[in-house]
Amino acid sequence: MTKEENEKRIKYLKGIISRLPEKPGSYQYYDAEGVIIYVGKAKNLKARVSSYFHTEVDRFKTKVLVSKIHDISYTVVNTEEDALLLENSLIKKYNPRYNVLLKDGKTYPSICITNEFLPRIFKTRTINKKLGSYYGPYSHIGSMYAVLELINKLYHPRTCRIPISKEGIEERKYSVCLEYHIKNCQGPCVAKQTYEDYRKNIEQAREILKGNTRKILKELKEEMMQLSDNLRFEEANEIKRRYFLIDNFVSKSEVVSHTITNVDVLSITSDEKIAYINYIHVSNGSINQSFTFEYKKKLDESDDELLQLGIIEMRERFKSDAKEIIVPQEVKLELEGVKFTVPKMGDKKTLLDLSLMNGKQYKFDRLKQAEKLNPEQRQTRLMKELQEKLKLPKLPYQIECFDNSNISGSDAVAACVVFKGMKPSKKDYKHYNIKTVEGPDDYASMKEIVRRRYTRVINEEEALPDLIVADGGKGQMEVIREVIQDELHLDIPIAGLAKDNRHRTNELLYGFPPIVVGLKTDSELFHVLTQLQDEVHRFAITFHRNKRSKRALHSELDNIKGIGPKTREELLSNLKTVKRISEAEMETLTAIVGQTKAHLIYEHFRNHEQP
């Protein structure tokens, strides 16, 4: 590979990384032939994948891997635990070359259930099938320990290595150990626990390791109800404890559901020009394929038509023979021996939601890529979104927001900030001294400033805003409306940003009477609106502080006729405060500024002390 080709490759990969979401998931690296060479998992996909391309990476094996990467794909999930399970599933399917290499040559651990009379359960990296049955291997130690911890809490299998036989138990050759006394073992070696009960526990542990947790839950529930009916409540309570332990363990994973075997999941996310179809294949309860592709619409095709095309193409591309296809809506497509399911709840609905999430994330990433190349596209998108949310007659290109600032009515000021194209236009910012309002009256101050602002705009024939945003709720909106509509007879839409009881902005209001606009607080548009709010706060407070500082700097020395700035500086430099200057004796003042000026200062302060 030439230097230019390598630079082009790195630029392409970094472009993908810049669009990665900051969400948990699994990522896959491909070589020049499109073969998966590494599968990883991450709590934060963007941070994890970008770490491979830092210049300070000094591990030789990592550098070798990076030199082979030609493409990157990923699948987002809801939790870090899901990312671990998905990584494990993909590694088992594709057996990527560098997953072994980057593990420093270590083999993945497995869990062994021995063939002994009283079987033991433990982790091992050595496989000897004569010794027992093996489950795994586990690509992540954490997920293996989670399963082992569950089994130990549920069944308390013995941990001692003593070879125990049926005859030895009958002849009472063994005695209980510390594990029995601390309730980590139920003493099967001394018949404190029956052989049948111990073996039953081991068989249930096998089912958990196989992933058949739903089957165990069903059996436990039936057993619990039967014991309860027979008034054996203590035993029923123990079964209930086991039931909830397993149920809690299963509920932590939304990626794996062992009741679902060999199904395809497809979902569609579209806009006016492009449709994004996500495909997920689930085999033996685990996701082993996830892919999103896009169709450019040419003839205003419907989502139904495009989803049908996607189903055919994905099944052909990935050679799927699944007999069930999970989809978000009814499709007018018949495939021999294939059942279409539109789930409303349960594990299948969870998988469909995961597919939808991946499709939306892919769309968002493509949008970010386009907007990075053309920043104006993002601004237009946000303006269109705001226009649609508020049902405005035109794009809100120019948005203005007002805020007041004062302390108990003193130094009252106000500010107006202007956003153009969803970006601050600082040259258009204005600040005002409140002239007609006495005391801390925010509503009256707001009326004065809005009136002054738009009276001047009208007189000077400047552009009126497309939207006014009130930094407050219904009260501020009504005050602005009275000036804009009732007094100035202008037709300018007015919105408001309301706060919750923790003083955090959480609602966008619009209309009269104002109603809450459906806008998620974590959306990009809401962030822009809160940026507008933060900016007007900052601008108003900065102006207020400057005014207050200037007033504070104006001291009693400024009122003394014949004392100029240089003399004031000299006095403050020597005596530090006006109070100390006012209390100074004549000799002290004379030594600093001379007799004539000292006399003026001394007499000024002495006269002011008179009642």
C-alpha positions in Angstrom: 0.0 0.0 0.0 1.4 3.4 -1.0 1.6 6.3 1.4 -1.2 8.1 -0.4 -3.4 5.0 -0.3 -2.8 4.6 3.4 -3.6 8.3 4.1 -6.8 7.9 2.1 -7.7 4.7 4.2 -7.0 6.5 7.5 -9.0 9.5 6.4 -12.0 7.3 5.5 -11.8 5.4 8.8 -11.6 8.6 10.8 -14.6 9.9 9.0 -16.6 6.8 10.2 -15.2 7.3 13.8 -16.3 11.0 13.8 -19.9 9.8 13.2 -20.0 7.0 15.8 -22.5 7.5 18.6 -21.5 7.8 22.2 -23.6 4.8 23.1 -22.9 1.2 24.2 -22.5 -1.4 21.4 -20.3 -3.8 19.5 -18.0 -2.7 16.7 -16.5 -4.8 13.9 -13.3 -4.2 11.9 -13.0 -5.5 8.3 -9.9 -6.1 6.1 -9.4 -5.2 2.5 -11.4 -8.3 1.4 -14.4 -7.4 3.6 -13.7 -10.1 6.2 -14.3 -9.4 9.9 -10.9 -9.4 11.6 -11.9 -8.1 15.0 -15.0 -7.8 17.1 -15.1 -5.6 20.2 -17.5 -4.1 22.6 -17.7 -0.7 24.2 -19.6 1.4 26.8 -19.0 4.4 24.5 -18.5 3.3 20.9 -16.9 6.6 19.7 -14.4 6.8 22.6 -13.4 3.2 22.3 -12.9 3.0 18.6 -11.1 6.3 18.3 -8.6 5.1 20.9 -7.2 2.7 18.4 -6.2 5.5 16.1 -4.4 7.7 18.7 -0.8 8.5 17.7 0.4 7.5 21.2 -0.7 3.9 20.9 2.5 1.9 21.3 1.3 -1.7 21.5 2.7 -3.6 18.5 -0.3 -5.9 18.2 -2.7 -3.0 18.2 -0.7 -1.2 15.5 -0.7 -4.4 13.4 -4.5 -4.6 13.7 -5.0 -0.9 12.8 -2.8 -1.4 9.7 -5.2 -4.1 8.5 -8.5 -2.2 9.0 -10.3 -1.0 5.9 -13.8 -0.6 7.1 -15.8 -0.4 10.4 -19.4 -1.3 11.2 -21.2 -1.3 14.6 -24.4 -2.2 16.3 -25.8 -0.1 19.2 -27.5 -1.7 22.2 -29.1 -0.3 25.4 -26.6 -1.4 28.0 -22.9 -2.4 28.5 -24.1 -5.9 29.5 -25.8 -6.2 26.1 -22.7 -5.1 24.4 -20.7 -8.0 26.1 -23.3 -10.6 25.1 -23.4 -9.3 21.5 -19.6 -9.3 21.3 -19.5 -12.9 22.5 -22.1 -14.0 20.0 -20.3 -12.4 17.0 -16.9 -13.8 18.0 -18.4 -17.3 18.2 -19.9 -16.9 14.7 -17.0 -15.2 12.8 -14.0 -16.3 14.9 -12.1 -13.1 14.0 -8.3 -13.5 13.6 -7.2 -10.7 15.8 -9.6 -11.4 18.7 -7.2 -14.2 19.6 -4.1 -12.3 18.8 -5.0 -9.3 20.9 -5.8 -11.5 23.9 -2.0 -12.1 24.3 -2.4 -15.7 23.3 -4.7 -16.7 26.2 -7.6 -19.0 25.5 -11.1 -18.0 26.6 -12.3 -19.6 29.8 -15.1 -22.0 30.0 -17.3 -23.4 32.7 -17.0 -27.1 33.6 -19.6 -29.4 35.2 -17.7 -32.5 36.2 -18.8 -36.1 35.8 -18.4 -36.9 39.5 -21.0 -38.5 41.7 -21.6 -35.0 43.2 -20.5 -32.8 40.3 -18.6 -29.6 40.8 -19.0 -26.4 38.8 -16.0 -24.2 38.1 -14.2 -22.0 35.5 -11.2 -23.4 33.6 -9.1 -22.7 30.5 -8.2 -26.4 30.1 -10.6 -28.6 28.1 -10.6 -32.3 29.1 -13.9 -33.8 27.9 -13.2 -36.9 30.0 -13.5 -34.8 33.1 -16.9 -33.3 32.4 -19.1 -31.1 30.2 -17.9 -27.6 29.1 -19.9 -24.5 28.4 -18.5 -21.5 26.7 -15.9 -20.3 25.9 -16.6 -16.8 27.3 -15.0 -13.9 25.6 -15.5 -11.6 28.6 -14.6 -12.7 32.1 -17.3 -10.5 33.6 -20.2 -12.3 31.9 -18.8 -15.7 32.9 -18.5 -14.7 36.5 -22.0 -13.3 36.4 -23.3 -16.7 35.4 -21.2 -18.5 38.0 -22.4 -16.1 40.7 -26.0 -16.8 39.8 -25.5 -20.6 39.9 -23.7 -20.4 43.3 -26.5 -18.2 44.8 -29.1 -20.5 43.4 -27.8 -24.0 44.1 -24.7 -23.8 46.3 -22.7 -26.6 44.5 -19.8 -28.1 46.4 -16.4 -26.5 45.9 -14.2 -29.1 47.6 -12.0 -31.4 45.5 -12.5 -34.5 47.6 -13.6 -37.5 45.5 -17.0 -38.3 47.0 -18.8 -41.6 46.4 -22.1 -43.0 47.3 -20.5 -45.7 49.5 -18.4 -43.1 51.3 -21.5 -41.1 52.2 -23.3 -44.2 53.4 -20.3 -45.2 55.5 -20.0 -41.6 56.9 -16.4 -41.1 55.7 -16.8 -37.4 55.2 -17.4 -34.4 57.5 -18.8 -30.9 56.7 -16.3 -28.1 56.1 -16.4 -24.3 56.6 -18.4 -23.8 53.4 -21.3 -25.7 55.0 -21.2 -23.6 58.1 -21.2 -20.3 56.2 -24.1 -21.6 54.1 -22.3 -21.8 50.8 -22.8 -25.6 50.7 -25.8 -27.7 51.8 -23.7 -30.7 52.9 -24.5 -33.4 50.4 -21.3 -35.2 51.5 -23.0 -36.0 54.9 -26.5 -36.4 53.5 -27.7 -33.0 54.8 -28.8 -32.6 51.2 -30.2 -35.5 49.4 -28.5 -36.9 46.3 -31.7 -36.4 44.2 -32.0 -32.7 45.2 -28.3 -32.1 44.5 -28.5 -33.7 41.0 -31.7 -31.7 40.3 -29.9 -28.5 41.1 -27.0 -29.5 38.8 -29.4 -30.2 35.9 -31.0 -26.8 36.4 -27.5 -25.2 36.4 -26.9 -27.0 33.0 -30.0 -25.4 31.6 -28.9 -22.0 32.7 -25.5 -22.5 31.0 -27.2 -23.6 27.9 -29.3 -20.5 28.0 -32.6 -22.2 28.6 -33.6 -19.8 31.4 -37.3 -19.5 30.3 -37.7 -23.2 30.7 -36.3 -23.2 34.3 -38.5 -20.2 35.2 -41.6 -22.0 34.0 -40.6 -25.1 36.0 -39.8 -23.1 39.2 -43.1 -21.2 39.0 -45.1 -24.5 38.7 -43.1 -26.0 41.6 -43.6 -22.8 43.7 -47.4 -22.8 43.1 -47.6 -26.5 44.0 -45.7 -26.1 47.2 -47.9 -23.2 48.1 -51.1 -25.2 47.5 -49.7 -27.9 49.8 -49.1 -25.2 52.5 -45.3 -25.8 52.4 -44.6 -22.1 52.5 -41.0 -22.1 53.6 -40.0 -24.4 50.7 -42.2 -22.3 48.3 -40.4 -19.1 49.5 -37.0 -20.7 48.7 -38.2 -21.5 45.2 -39.5 -17.9 44.9 -36.0 -16.7 45.8 -34.5 -18.7 43.0 -37.1 -17.6 40.6 -36.4 -13.9 41.1 -32.7 -14.4 41.0 -33.0 -16.0 37.5 -35.6 -13.6 36.3 -33.4 -10.6 37.3 -30.4 -12.2 35.6 -32.4 -12.7 32.4 -33.9 -9.2 32.4 -30.5 -7.6 32.3 -30.0 -8.7 28.7 -32.1 -7.4 25.9 -29.8 -8.8 23.2 -30.3 -12.5 24.1 -33.6 -14.2 24.4 -33.4 -18.0 24.3 -37.0 -18.4 23.4 -36.3 -16.9 20.0 -34.5 -19.1 17.5 -33.5 -18.4 13.8 -35.5 -15.3 13.0 -35.0 -12.2 10.9 -35.8 -8.8 12.2 -36.3 -5.9 9.8 -37.3 -2.3 10.4 -37.5 0.9 8.3 -36.8 4.5 9.0 -37.4 7.0 6.2 -37.6 10.6 5.1 -38.6 12.3 1.9 -35.7 11.1 -0.2 -34.1 8.1 1.6 -35.2 5.0 3.5 -32.9 3.2 5.9 -33.6 -0.5 6.5 -32.0 -2.3 9.4 -31.6 -6.1 9.3 -30.9 -8.3 12.3 -30.6 -12.1 12.3 -31.1 -14.0 15.6 -29.9 -17.6 15.9 -30.2 -19.6 19.1 -31.3 -16.5 21.0 -28.3 -14.5 20.0 -27.8 -11.7 17.4 -25.1 -12.8 15.0 -25.7 -10.3 12.1 -26.7 -6.6 12.0 -26.7 -4.5 8.9 -28.3 -1.2 7.8 -28.6 -0.1 4.2 -30.3 2.8 2.4 -32.6 3.1 -0.6 -32.7 6.4 -2.5 -36.4 7.0 -3.4 -37.0 7.7 -7.1 -40.7 7.3 -7.5 -42.1 8.2 -4.1 -42.1 4.6 -3.0 -44.0 3.8 0.2 -42.4 2.3 3.3 -44.3 -0.9 2.6 -42.9 -1.3 -0.9 -39.3 -0.6 0.3 -39.6 -2.9 3.3 -40.6 -5.7 1.0 -37.6 -5.0 -1.3 -35.4 -5.0 1.8 -36.7 -8.4 3.0 -36.0 -10.1 -0.3 -32.5 -8.5 -0.7 -31.4 -9.1 2.9 -32.4 -12.8 2.9 -30.6 -13.3 -0.4 -27.5 -11.4 0.7 -27.1 -13.2 4.0 -28.5 -16.6 2.8 -31.1 -16.6 5.5 -33.6 -19.5 5.8 -35.4 -18.2 8.9 -39.0 -19.3 9.1 -40.1 -16.2 10.9 -39.6 -12.5 10.1 -40.3 -9.8 12.7 -41.4 -6.5 11.1 -42.9 -3.2 12.4 -46.0 -3.3 10.2 -48.0 -5.7 8.1 -46.4 -6.4 4.7 -48.1 -7.6 1.5 -45.6 -10.3 0.8 -45.9 -14.0 0.8 -42.9 -16.3 1.2 -43.3 -20.1 1.3 -43.1 -21.5 4.8 -42.3 -18.0 6.3 -44.4 -16.3 9.0 -44.5 -12.5 9.4 -44.9 -11.2 13.0 -45.7 -7.7 14.1 -45.0 -7.9 17.9 -46.7 -5.6 20.4 -44.8 -6.7 23.5 -42.3 -9.2 24.8 -38.9 -10.4 23.6 -39.7 -10.0 19.9 -40.9 -6.4 20.5 -37.5 -5.8 22.2 -35.6 -7.0 19.2 -37.8 -4.9 16.9 -37.1 -1.8 19.0 -33.4 -2.6 18.9 -33.6 -2.8 15.1 -35.4 0.5 14.9 -32.8 2.1 17.2 -30.0 0.9 14.9 -31.8 2.2 11.8 -32.4 5.6 13.4 -28.8 5.8 14.6 -27.5 5.0 11.1 -29.8 7.7 9.6 -28.5 10.2 12.2 -24.9 9.3 11.5 -25.4 9.8 7.7 -27.0 13.2 8.5 -24.1 14.2 10.7 -21.7 13.3 7.9 -23.6 15.4 5.4 -23.9 18.3 7.8 -20.2 18.2 8.5 -19.5 18.7 4.8 -22.3 21.3 4.6 -22.9 23.1 7.9 -25.8 25.1 6.4 -27.7 21.9 6.0 -27.9 21.4 9.8 -29.1 24.9 10.3 -31.9 24.5 7.7 -32.9 21.2 9.3 -33.2 22.7 12.7 -35.2 25.7 11.4 -37.5 23.3 9.5 -38.0 21.2 12.6 -38.9 24.3 14.7 -41.2 25.6 12.0 -43.0 22.2 12.0 -43.2 22.0 15.8 -44.7 25.5 16.1 -46.5 25.5 12.8 -44.9 28.8 11.8 -45.8 30.5 8.5 -42.1 30.7 7.5 -38.7 29.5 8.5 -37.6 31.1 11.8 -34.3 32.4 10.5 -34.1 35.3 12.9 -34.9 34.5 16.5 -34.7 37.1 19.4 -34.8 36.5 23.1 -35.0 38.9 26.1 -33.9 38.8 29.7 -33.8 41.2 32.7 -31.2 41.5 35.4 -31.2 43.4 38.7 -30.6 43.1 42.4 -33.6 44.3 44.4 -34.3 46.7 41.6 -30.9 48.4 41.6 -28.9 48.8 38.4 -31.8 47.2 36.5 -30.8 46.3 32.9 -32.1 44.1 30.1 -30.6 42.3 27.1 -31.7 41.1 23.7 -29.8 38.4 21.9 -30.3 37.5 18.2 -29.8 34.1 16.5 -29.7 34.0 12.7 -29.8 30.6 11.1 -29.7 28.9 14.5 -26.4 30.6 15.4 -25.6 33.6 17.6 -25.3 36.9 15.7 -23.4 38.8 18.3 -23.1 42.0 16.3 -26.9 42.3 16.6 -27.0 41.9 20.4 -28.4 44.8 22.4 -28.4 45.8 26.1 -30.6 48.4 27.8 -30.7 50.4 31.0 -34.2 50.3 32.5 -35.5 53.9 32.5 -39.2 54.0 33.4 -39.5 51.2 36.1 -38.8 51.7 39.8 -38.0 48.7 41.9 -37.8 45.0 40.9 -40.7 44.6 38.5 -39.6 42.1 35.8 -42.9 42.3 33.8 -42.9 46.1 33.6 -39.2 46.0 32.7 -39.8 43.5 29.9 -42.6 45.7 28.5 -40.4 48.7 28.4 -37.5 46.9 26.6 -39.7 45.1 24.1 -41.5 48.4 23.3 -38.2 50.3 22.9 -36.7 47.5 20.8 -39.4 47.1 18.2 -40.5 50.8 18.1 -36.9 51.5 17.0 -36.9 48.6 14.5 -40.1 49.9 12.9 -38.8 53.5 12.8 -35.5 52.5 11.3 -37.2 50.0 8.9 -35.0 47.1 10.1 -35.9 43.4 9.8 -38.4 42.1 12.3 -37.7 38.7 13.9 -39.4 35.6 12.7 -39.8 34.4 16.3 -39.5 35.9 19.8 -38.6 33.6 22.6 -39.5 34.6 26.1 -37.0 33.6 28.8 -39.8 32.4 31.1 -43.3 30.9 31.1 -46.8 32.1 30.4 -46.4 35.4 32.3 -43.4 36.7 30.2 -45.1 35.5 27.0 -48.3 37.4 27.8 -46.3 40.6 28.6 -44.5 40.4 25.3 -47.8 39.7 23.5 -49.4 42.8 25.0 -46.7 45.0 23.5 -46.2 43.2 20.2 -49.9 42.6 19.3 -52.0 45.1 21.3 -49.7 48.1 21.3 -47.5 47.8 18.1 -50.0 45.7 16.1 -47.2 43.4 14.9 -47.7 39.7 13.9 -44.6 38.0 15.3 -44.9 34.5 16.8 -44.0 34.3 20.5 -42.7 31.1 22.3 -41.5 30.6 25.9 -39.0 28.4 27.7 -40.5 27.3 31.0 -38.5 25.9 34.0 -39.3 23.2 36.5 -39.3 23.4 40.3 -35.5 22.9 40.2 -35.1 25.9 37.9 -34.1 23.8 34.9 -35.6 24.5 31.5 -37.9 21.6 30.6 -40.7 22.8 28.4 -41.2 24.8 25.2 -44.5 26.8 25.2 -46.3 28.3 22.2 -49.6 29.9 21.4 -52.2 31.9 23.4 -53.2 30.4 25.7 -49.8 28.8 25.8 -49.5 25.0 25.4 -46.6 22.7 25.8 -44.9 21.7 22.5 -43.9 18.1 22.2 -40.1 18.4 22.2 -37.6 16.1 23.9 -35.3 17.8 26.3 -32.3 15.8 25.0 -33.0 16.7 21.3 -30.7 18.8 19.3 -33.3 21.5 18.7 -34.0 21.8 22.4 -30.3 22.2 23.0 -30.2 25.1 20.5 -33.1 26.8 22.3 -31.5 26.4 25.7 -28.3 27.8 24.2 -30.3 30.9 23.1 -31.6 31.1 26.7 -28.1 30.7 28.2 -26.7 33.3 25.9 -29.3 36.0 26.8 -28.6 35.2 30.5 -24.9 35.6 30.1 -25.2 38.8 28.1 -27.7 40.4 30.6 -25.7 39.4 33.7 -22.4 40.5 32.2 -23.9 44.0 31.4 -25.4 44.1 34.9 -22.1 43.3 36.6 -20.2 45.9 34.5 -22.7 48.5 35.4 -22.6 47.6 39.1 -18.8 47.6 39.0 -18.7 51.0 37.5 -21.0 52.3 40.2 -18.9 50.7 42.9 -15.8 52.3 41.5 -17.5 55.7 41.8 -16.4 56.6 45.3 -16.9 59.6 47.6 -13.6 60.9 46.3 -15.2 61.6 43.0 -17.4 64.2 44.8 -14.5 66.3 46.0 -14.0 69.3 43.8 -10.3 69.8 42.9 -9.4 66.1 43.4 -8.6 64.4 40.1 -8.0 60.8 39.0 -4.2 60.9 39.7 -4.8 62.1 43.2 -7.4 59.5 43.9 -5.1 56.8 42.6 -2.3 58.1 44.9 -4.5 58.1 47.9 -5.9 54.6 47.2 -2.5 53.2 46.6 -1.3 54.4 50.0 -4.4 54.0 52.2 -6.2 51.2 50.2 -9.8 52.2 51.1 -12.0 55.3 51.1 -12.9 54.6 54.7 -9.2 54.8 55.8 -8.8 58.0 53.7 -11.9 59.6 55.4 -10.4 58.8 58.8 -6.8 59.9 58.1 -5.3 62.8 60.0 -4.1 66.0 58.2 -0.5 65.1 58.5 -1.0 61.7 56.8 -2.9 63.2 53.9 -0.3 66.1 53.5 2.5 63.6 53.3 0.8 61.8 50.4 -0.8 64.6 48.3 0.5 67.9 49.6 -1.1 70.5 52.0 -3.6 72.1 49.6 -5.2 68.9 48.4 -5.0 67.4 51.9 -7.0 70.3 53.2 -9.7 69.8 50.6 -10.0 66.1 51.4 -9.9 66.6 55.2 -12.5 69.3 55.2 -14.8 67.3 52.8 -15.0 64.3 55.1 -15.2 66.3 58.3 -18.1 68.4 56.9 -19.9 65.1 55.9 -19.6 63.8 59.4 -21.8 66.7 60.7 -25.3 65.7 61.6 
